[in-house]
Amino acid sequence: MFNDLLSLIYPRTCAGCGETLLKHEQEICNFCFVNLPKTNFHQQANNPVKNLFYGRVELDTVSSFYYFHKKGSVQKLLHAIKYRGNQQLACILGRWYAQELIANEPVTRSACIVPVPLHQRKLRQRGYNQSEAFARGLSEGLTIPLNTKLLMRREHTASQTRKNRWERWENVDDTFELKTDDSLRHQHLILVDDVITTGATIEACCLALQQIEGLKINVLSIAFAST
């Protein structure tokens, strides 16, 4: 009764469309859930987001859950996650995506899941790492351990939002530092980000991770924003 009364005063609303959620709905209403623009890239060996890294870094599986379109529903979800503190939504998306990835062998045999790290200053400002929240949902759904200690962000970089491809690369070049882990030699690993646009951040992370001998890297993200 208390929860019902509370929902009348502070109704739970869908992060995608703003409509009031039903009792069984979590963060996203059924209509938005069904109509979110899935990429299904995990079913394609060569897909647009994987081709983005061709000739830059060697990767195994590369996939994004959704397409990102300006002013679209996925942008609303990402804004809720990134700027309104909705960690739960990021974690739910991770669990949902894990259900679709369960048959992807390079992903499921990974030794750990590594989120793209935030600099400590940005982490204090935001209160949490949105990529880590998504990675936590993937970790729960795939039963693969989360590793937040392997990569460290050395520098506090400016926002990537309004930068072109070259500016994005300059902004993250030599930004990430690796804590060597010999147990990951010749293993698979999942690197996780929130949105992939030019791939500059992922590329910089991979260049650091490739110091581990024989490491095979899979990349997953919430969304792919083609340029």
Rosetta silent file (secondary structure, phi, psi, omega in degrees, C-alpha in Angstrom):
SEQUENCE: MFNDLLSLIYPRTCAGCGETLLKHEQEICNFCFVNLPKTNFHQQANNPVKNLFYGRVELDTVSSFYYFHKKGSVQKLLHAIKYRGNQQLACILGRWYAQELIANEPVTRSACIVPVPLHQRKLRQRGYNQSEAFARGLSEGLTIPLNTKLLMRREHTASQTRKNRWERWENVDDTFELKTDDSLRHQHLILVDDVITTGATIEACCLALQQIEGLKINVLSIAFAST
SCORE:     score description
SCORE:     0.000 S_00000001
   1 L     0.000  -41.148 -179.790    0.000    0.000    0.000 S_00000001
   2 H   -61.889  -43.946 -179.750    2.832    2.373    0.875 S_00000001
   3 H   -64.672  -37.811  177.939    4.519    1.750   -2.495 S_00000001
   4 H   -65.029  -41.600  178.539    1.235    2.291   -4.321 S_00000001
   5 H   -65.673  -41.355 -179.823    0.696    5.571   -2.486 S_00000001
   6 H   -63.412  -37.830 -179.322    4.262    6.644   -3.188 S_00000001
   7 H   -68.883  -23.816  175.320    3.841    5.906   -6.901 S_00000001
   8 H   -73.121  -36.669 -179.294    0.830    8.244   -6.976 S_00000001
   9 H   -80.347  -45.045 -179.874    2.879   11.087   -5.509 S_00000001
  10 L  -124.109   78.520 -176.251    6.134   10.294   -7.329 S_00000001
  11 L   -64.004  138.716  174.618    5.165    8.181  -10.359 S_00000001
  12 L   -75.839  130.856 -177.498    7.894    6.070  -11.940 S_00000001
  13 E  -121.038  154.187 -179.280    8.316    7.107  -15.551 S_00000001
  14 L   -70.633  132.887  179.577    9.903    5.496  -18.587 S_00000001
  15 L   -69.770  -17.171 -179.089   13.399    6.806  -19.369 S_00000001
  16 L   -89.909  -42.904 -174.412   12.612    6.520  -23.065 S_00000001
  17 L  -122.265  -13.376  178.718    9.220    8.195  -23.471 S_00000001
  18 L    86.728   -1.424  179.067    8.331    9.643  -20.057 S_00000001
  19 L   -73.802  154.724  179.533    5.106    7.647  -19.694 S_00000001
  20 E   -65.907  134.320 -178.975    4.171    6.198  -16.294 S_00000001
  21 L   -81.163  145.664  171.078    5.569    2.711  -15.781 S_00000001
  22 L   -77.671  167.129 -174.798    3.405   -0.261  -14.877 S_00000001
  23 L   -56.732  -40.371 -174.500    4.270   -2.274  -11.763 S_00000001
  24 L   -83.207   -8.103 -176.478    6.177   -4.976  -13.644 S_00000001
  25 L   -87.409  140.140 -179.576    8.148   -2.533  -15.832 S_00000001
  26 L  -116.598  108.972  173.196   11.687   -1.526  -14.871 S_00000001
  27 L    66.672  -33.451 -178.654   12.980    1.881  -16.006 S_00000001
  28 L  -129.902  134.174  179.892   11.688    1.329  -19.583 S_00000001
  29 L   -74.349  163.371 -178.333    8.092    0.681  -20.632 S_00000001
  30 H   -59.773  -38.100 -178.649    7.171   -2.330  -22.741 S_00000001
  31 H   -62.857  -47.764  179.578    6.507   -0.177  -25.817 S_00000001
  32 H   -65.433  -40.709 -179.585    9.973    1.411  -25.720 S_00000001
  33 H   -56.114  -45.438 -178.073   11.609   -1.936  -24.923 S_00000001
  34 H   -70.567  -32.636 -171.756   10.114   -3.507  -28.059 S_00000001
  35 H  -100.726    0.753  175.676   10.836   -0.511  -30.288 S_00000001
  36 L   -62.766  139.263 -173.006   14.378    0.401  -29.251 S_00000001
  37 L   -78.422   89.047  178.379   16.610    0.205  -32.371 S_00000001
  38 E   -70.864  145.935  177.650   18.706   -2.925  -31.844 S_00000001
  39 L   -88.558  -32.988 -172.389   21.743   -3.383  -34.071 S_00000001
  40 L    56.830   27.687 -179.959   22.028   -7.187  -33.823 S_00000001
  41 H   -62.789  -27.346 -178.540   25.721   -6.692  -34.598 S_00000001
  42 H   -65.713  -13.026  177.781   26.595   -9.667  -32.380 S_00000001
  43 H   -95.056   -0.140 -177.404   25.073  -11.881  -35.091 S_00000001
  44 L  -121.148  121.522 -179.968   27.349  -10.431  -37.803 S_00000001
  45 L   -61.083  -41.640  176.360   31.056  -11.317  -37.965 S_00000001
  46 L  -117.868  113.905 -177.539   31.742   -8.104  -39.895 S_00000001
  47 L  -132.600  169.079 -175.193   29.500   -5.223  -38.924 S_00000001
  48 H   -56.596  -37.806 -178.086   29.750   -1.410  -39.092 S_00000001
  49 H   -75.704  -33.273  175.483   31.138   -0.943  -35.588 S_00000001
  50 H   -69.171  -41.140  179.600   33.759   -3.681  -36.048 S_00000001
  51 H   -63.173  -23.403  177.646   34.745   -2.261  -39.441 S_00000001
  52 L   -58.743  -29.968 -175.930   35.328    1.079  -37.713 S_00000001
  53 L   -98.099    3.064 -178.374   38.466   -0.417  -36.129 S_00000001
  54 L   -59.167  128.155 -179.711   39.801   -2.096  -39.266 S_00000001
  55 L    79.093    1.322 -178.945   43.517   -1.314  -39.634 S_00000001
  56 L  -108.540  -56.731  175.800   43.619    0.391  -36.231 S_00000001
  57 L  -142.586  150.335  179.702   43.522   -2.378  -33.609 S_00000001
  58 L   -88.420  122.094 -177.318   42.916   -6.120  -33.853 S_00000001
  59 L  -129.774  157.891  177.379   39.673   -7.114  -32.159 S_00000001
  60 L   -92.836 -106.376  174.912   37.557  -10.252  -31.940 S_00000001
  61 L   -77.056  133.492  173.454   33.830   -9.644  -31.369 S_00000001
  62 E  -132.137  124.839 -175.825   32.774   -5.985  -31.566 S_00000001
  63 E  -155.515  152.413  174.123   29.132   -5.125  -30.976 S_00000001
  64 E  -126.374  145.646 -177.237   26.747   -2.465  -29.712 S_00000001
  65 E   -69.172  -49.168 -173.789   23.287   -3.108  -28.301 S_00000001
  66 E  -128.375  160.170  167.214   21.476   -0.183  -29.949 S_00000001
  67 E   -81.857  140.023  175.027   21.825    2.432  -32.663 S_00000001
  68 L  -100.236  125.735  173.345   22.235    5.991  -31.374 S_00000001
  69 L  -127.295  137.724  179.395   20.262    8.694  -33.203 S_00000001
  70 L   -59.220  133.024 -179.469   20.147   12.335  -32.147 S_00000001
  71 L    67.871   10.156  178.038   16.913   13.126  -30.297 S_00000001
  72 L   -87.721  178.730 -176.136   15.992    9.432  -30.448 S_00000001
  73 H   -65.459  -35.719 -179.286   14.931    7.132  -27.633 S_00000001
  74 H   -68.511  -36.176  175.375   18.437    5.726  -27.079 S_00000001
  75 H   -61.508  -38.320  177.977   19.835    9.226  -26.608 S_00000001
  76 H   -64.087  -41.218  177.574   17.206    9.768  -23.902 S_00000001
  77 H   -62.436  -45.160 -178.207   18.279    6.573  -22.165 S_00000001
  78 H   -65.841  -36.651  176.320   21.940    7.572  -22.300 S_00000001
  79 H   -65.429  -38.765  177.230   21.169   11.038  -20.923 S_00000001
  80 H   -63.386  -38.781 -179.631   19.261    9.427  -18.043 S_00000001
  81 H   -71.772  -47.661 -168.648   22.252    7.197  -17.342 S_00000001
  82 H   -83.240  -35.454 -171.704   25.000    9.775  -17.810 S_00000001
  83 H  -116.811  -11.207  179.821   23.497   12.994  -16.498 S_00000001
  84 L  -116.978   13.543  172.285   20.592   11.994  -14.225 S_00000001
  85 L    70.247   23.103 -176.224   22.374    9.350  -12.186 S_00000001
  86 L   -87.265   75.963  178.112   20.315    6.390  -13.368 S_00000001
  87 H   -64.749  -36.459 -177.677   22.831    3.609  -12.692 S_00000001
  88 H   -58.749  -39.692  179.197   20.029    1.058  -12.411 S_00000001
  89 H   -62.611  -44.286  179.142   19.026    1.651  -16.033 S_00000001
  90 H   -60.964  -41.797  179.882   22.595    1.030  -17.246 S_00000001
  91 H   -66.195  -40.332  177.733   22.770   -2.193  -15.245 S_00000001
  92 H   -62.742  -44.011  178.499   19.410   -3.387  -16.601 S_00000001
  93 H   -60.726  -37.766  177.144   20.548   -2.745  -20.183 S_00000001
  94 H   -62.581  -43.296  179.186   23.657   -4.802  -19.432 S_00000001
  95 H   -66.810  -39.907  177.643   21.575   -7.727  -18.178 S_00000001
  96 H   -62.556  -43.957 -178.444   19.268   -7.521  -21.203 S_00000001
  97 H   -67.224  -35.139  178.579   22.202   -7.502  -23.610 S_00000001
  98 H   -57.514  -37.651  179.556   23.798  -10.444  -21.802 S_00000001
  99 H   -61.578  -32.557 -179.171   20.724  -12.552  -22.658 S_00000001
 100 H   -83.928  -20.944 -176.122   21.364  -11.922  -26.372 S_00000001
 101 H   -94.134   -2.706 -170.189   25.110  -12.558  -26.128 S_00000001
 102 L   -61.677  -22.199  179.869   24.887  -15.881  -24.306 S_00000001
 103 L   -98.051    2.405 -178.718   25.533  -17.867  -27.514 S_00000001
 104 L   -88.728  104.477 -170.883   28.510  -15.736  -28.629 S_00000001
 105 H   -62.923  -44.924  178.614   31.523  -17.920  -27.804 S_00000001
 106 H   -58.086  -32.941  178.602   34.311  -15.285  -27.948 S_00000001
 107 H   -74.149  -50.521 -172.439   32.275  -13.207  -25.490 S_00000001
 108 H   -69.645  -21.720  178.966   31.208  -15.990  -23.122 S_00000001
 109 L   -92.702   10.130  179.349   34.704  -17.477  -22.776 S_00000001
 110 L   -67.604  145.735 -178.165   36.191  -14.145  -21.694 S_00000001
 111 L   -77.703  -29.742 -178.846   38.138  -14.128  -18.441 S_00000001
 112 E  -162.747  167.501  177.956   36.810  -10.757  -17.281 S_00000001
 113 E  -116.158  126.909 -175.667   34.885   -7.622  -18.209 S_00000001
 114 E  -120.019  113.715  175.956   36.747   -4.286  -18.123 S_00000001
 115 E   -78.259  146.752  172.165   34.839   -0.980  -18.299 S_00000001
 116 L   -59.815  123.221 -173.843   36.497    2.066  -19.855 S_00000001
 117 L   -79.048  154.049  169.898   37.643    3.943  -16.735 S_00000001
 118 L   -96.963  151.929  171.225   36.840    7.516  -15.743 S_00000001
 119 L   -67.840  150.447 -176.796   39.445    9.836  -14.286 S_00000001
 120 H   -56.712  -34.973  179.832   39.071   10.220  -10.509 S_00000001
 121 H   -66.537  -44.675  177.890   38.048   13.860  -10.892 S_00000001
 122 H   -65.884  -36.998  179.414   35.239   13.001  -13.313 S_00000001
 123 H   -63.683  -40.136  177.790   34.237   10.070  -11.107 S_00000001
 124 H   -66.394  -38.665 -178.838   33.887   12.398   -8.102 S_00000001
 125 H   -66.675  -46.079 -175.027   31.829   14.862  -10.145 S_00000001
 126 H   -84.665  -31.246  179.726   29.457   12.255  -11.582 S_00000001
 127 L    95.033  -17.240  178.775   29.450    9.873   -8.630 S_00000001
 128 L  -165.031  165.322  178.095   29.770    6.729  -10.751 S_00000001
 129 L  -101.101  114.656 -176.638   31.091    5.359  -14.041 S_00000001
 130 H   -63.857  -33.284  177.279   28.236    4.732  -16.497 S_00000001
 131 H   -68.000  -36.006  177.562   30.313    2.214  -18.474 S_00000001
 132 H   -66.727  -38.407  178.587   31.001    0.317  -15.262 S_00000001
 133 H   -63.420  -42.525  176.132   27.273    0.219  -14.437 S_00000001
 134 H   -64.678  -43.301  178.894   26.532   -1.288  -17.869 S_00000001
 135 H   -62.249  -34.046  179.092   29.472   -3.695  -17.453 S_00000001
 136 H   -64.278  -40.681  176.346   28.094   -4.771  -14.068 S_00000001
 137 H   -64.107  -41.187  176.098   24.831   -5.826  -15.729 S_00000001
 138 H   -61.466  -42.596 -179.575   26.785   -7.752  -18.375 S_00000001
 139 H   -60.511  -44.334  179.565   28.836   -9.374  -15.612 S_00000001
 140 H   -65.257  -43.010 -176.475   25.715  -10.502  -13.761 S_00000001
 141 H   -73.245  -33.520 -177.670   24.038  -11.811  -16.916 S_00000001
 142 H   -97.790   -6.100 -175.043   27.085  -13.597  -18.346 S_00000001
 143 L    51.513   46.792  175.106   28.538  -14.659  -14.963 S_00000001
 144 L  -117.029  130.767 -175.140   31.922  -13.238  -15.981 S_00000001
 145 L   -63.259  146.900  176.717   33.838  -11.299  -13.303 S_00000001
 146 E   -90.076  133.977  178.872   34.118   -7.510  -13.470 S_00000001
 147 L  -123.984  106.504 -178.953   37.650   -6.077  -13.341 S_00000001
 148 L  -102.826    7.135 -176.551   37.834   -2.343  -12.584 S_00000001
 149 L  -106.657  -12.689 -172.081   41.529   -2.327  -11.617 S_00000001
 150 L   -70.345  -41.217 -179.814   43.205   -3.404  -14.860 S_00000001
 151 E  -111.753  142.693  176.867   42.983   -0.045  -16.666 S_00000001
 152 E  -130.608  142.833  177.614   43.515    3.399  -15.164 S_00000001
 153 E   -94.539  117.002 -175.209   42.871    6.810  -16.684 S_00000001
 154 L   -78.926  -33.457 -172.349   45.941    8.968  -16.121 S_00000001
 155 L  -122.150  149.725  175.789   44.596   12.277  -17.391 S_00000001
 156 L   -90.225  104.910 -176.157   41.362   14.191  -17.047 S_00000001
 157 L   -93.195  156.867  177.838   40.347   14.776  -20.680 S_00000001
 158 L   -71.025  162.616  179.130   37.805   17.238  -22.000 S_00000001
 159 L   -58.079  142.568 -179.441   34.382   16.062  -23.166 S_00000001
 160 L   -87.811   -7.633 -165.715   34.416   14.265  -26.520 S_00000001
 161 L   -54.858  -44.808 -173.546   30.912   15.385  -27.490 S_00000001
 162 L  -104.158   16.986 -177.296   31.757   18.244  -29.872 S_00000001
 163 L   -97.735  148.418  174.199   35.101   16.966  -31.183 S_00000001
 164 L   -81.237 -179.254 -173.187   35.828   15.560  -34.628 S_00000001
 165 H   -59.639  -47.464 -178.428   37.569   12.221  -35.161 S_00000001
 166 H   -65.841  -41.639  179.241   41.134   13.568  -35.046 S_00000001
 167 H   -63.737  -36.486  177.812   40.401   15.792  -32.028 S_00000001
 168 H   -64.611  -40.777  179.481   38.886   12.821  -30.196 S_00000001
 169 H   -65.554  -45.885  178.720   42.023   10.774  -30.812 S_00000001
 170 H   -59.714  -32.880 -176.203   44.313   13.595  -29.637 S_00000001
 171 H   -70.196  -25.460 -176.990   42.106   13.959  -26.559 S_00000001
 172 H  -117.736   -4.720 -178.637   42.652   10.352  -25.392 S_00000001
 173 L   -55.587  126.556  177.573   46.044    9.473  -26.917 S_00000001
 174 L    61.874   30.051 -177.887   48.297    7.953  -24.226 S_00000001
 175 L   -89.972  -27.290 -171.566   45.607    8.543  -21.582 S_00000001
 176 E  -102.555  139.967 -179.721   45.215    4.979  -20.295 S_00000001
 177 E  -119.739  137.909 -176.315   47.638    3.038  -18.129 S_00000001
 178 E  -100.677  133.408  168.483   47.665   -0.729  -17.751 S_00000001
 179 L   -94.486  107.525 -172.887   48.172   -2.633  -14.529 S_00000001
 180 L   -56.484  135.332  178.383   49.846   -5.788  -15.856 S_00000001
 181 L  -133.781  101.379 -176.959   48.005   -9.015  -15.084 S_00000001
 182 H   -63.895  -21.099 -179.394   49.903  -12.157  -16.146 S_00000001
 183 H   -69.533  -13.889 -179.068   46.802  -14.287  -15.559 S_00000001
 184 H   -95.764    2.921  177.804   45.270  -12.700  -18.678 S_00000001
 185 L   -61.055  129.684  179.357   48.020  -13.840  -21.046 S_00000001
 186 L    61.112   27.035  177.553   46.451  -15.600  -24.063 S_00000001
 187 L  -108.447  168.844  171.352   42.971  -15.021  -22.597 S_00000001
 188 E   -96.209  149.383 -179.370   39.840  -13.299  -23.920 S_00000001
 189 E  -142.818  147.966  176.085   38.650  -10.047  -22.338 S_00000001
 190 E  -109.264  120.893  175.274   35.573   -7.832  -22.813 S_00000001
 191 E   -99.946  131.283 -171.412   36.155   -4.057  -22.967 S_00000001
 192 E  -123.850  132.885  174.235   32.984   -2.035  -22.335 S_00000001
 193 E  -131.231  169.860  178.605   32.025    1.563  -23.160 S_00000001
 194 E   -82.554  -54.381 -179.593   28.722    3.432  -23.198 S_00000001
 195 E  -130.788  136.438  173.265   28.749    4.872  -26.740 S_00000001
 196 E  -107.918  122.663  178.682   31.101    4.240  -29.664 S_00000001
 197 L  -115.112  -76.249  176.422   31.322    7.096  -32.169 S_00000001
 198 L   -92.754  -16.630 -178.298   34.777    7.399  -33.749 S_00000001
 199 L    85.463    6.154 -176.010   36.263    4.601  -31.634 S_00000001
 200 H   -61.498  -43.816 -178.752   39.105    6.819  -30.351 S_00000001
 201 H   -66.071  -45.103  178.524   38.602    5.934  -26.678 S_00000001
 202 H   -61.821  -43.543 -179.971   38.337    2.193  -27.367 S_00000001
 203 H   -59.484  -44.235  179.986   41.421    2.320  -29.588 S_00000001
 204 H   -63.791  -40.621  176.904   43.447    4.059  -26.873 S_00000001
 205 H   -62.982  -43.890 -177.121   42.341    1.467  -24.301 S_00000001
 206 H   -65.259  -36.935  178.649   43.203   -1.402  -26.640 S_00000001
 207 H   -62.504  -33.734  175.674   46.697   -0.056  -27.317 S_00000001
 208 H   -73.454  -44.859 -177.278   47.324   -0.205  -23.565 S_00000001
 209 H   -65.001  -29.339 -176.661   45.702   -3.654  -23.171 S_00000001
 210 L   -69.923   -2.223  172.423   47.725   -5.131  -26.033 S_00000001
 211 L   -69.947  -19.558  177.401   50.783   -5.041  -23.802 S_00000001
 212 L   -79.732  121.817 -174.586   49.400   -8.293  -22.336 S_00000001
 213 L   -59.752  126.434  173.543   50.852  -11.135  -24.388 S_00000001
 214 L    71.707   10.488 -177.777   48.335  -12.975  -26.564 S_00000001
 215 L   -69.565  133.594  174.496   45.319  -11.087  -25.203 S_00000001
 216 E  -108.161  128.563 -172.008   42.203  -11.217  -27.404 S_00000001
 217 E  -110.267  127.195  168.221   39.881   -8.259  -26.970 S_00000001
 218 E  -104.693  146.673 -178.650   36.104   -8.164  -27.438 S_00000001
 219 E  -125.382  130.115  176.972   34.357   -4.787  -27.358 S_00000001
 220 E  -130.233  146.958  176.116   30.757   -4.132  -26.275 S_00000001
 221 E  -146.084  164.292  175.511   28.821   -0.898  -25.856 S_00000001
 222 E   -67.221  -44.554 -173.171   25.314    0.300  -25.161 S_00000001
 223 E  -143.327  158.407  175.784   25.122    2.204  -28.427 S_00000001
 224 E  -123.216  122.376  178.728   26.820    2.923  -31.740 S_00000001
 225 L  -110.029   99.484 -178.069   26.618    6.410  -33.211 S_00000001
 226 L   -68.845  145.119 -178.080   27.764    6.248  -36.828 S_00000001
 227 L  -108.266    0.000    0.000   29.538    9.360  -38.125 S_00000001
